[in-house]
Amino acid sequence: MITINQIDSISEVKLNLQNLNLFVSENVKTELLKIFQRSNAKVLMNMEGVSFLDSSGFAVLLTASKEAEKTNGQILFCNISDSALR
């Protein structure tokens, strides 16, 4: 479901799923919050392959962004499909 690769000081998080929804959002959130337990964590969130995002999926991304800010970390989202943005 989630692959995390460490590239120097950056954690690349790749979501290996099509739908970021109620059924998987809690697991994704748990993994992201583990990363942000470290101060100044840097995350590259690769959304390639995610074609659907419901409100719980959006809430996970918002929570991760807020946690990054709170811990002086950074999160960057990339490869977001047009269909996921609708």
Beta strands, then each sheet from edge to edge (+ up, - down):
strand 1: 2-7
strand 2: 10-15
strand 3: 19-20
strand 4: 42-46
strand 5: 52-53
strand 6: 74-78
sheet 1: 1+ 2- 4- 6-
sheet 2: 3+ 5+
end
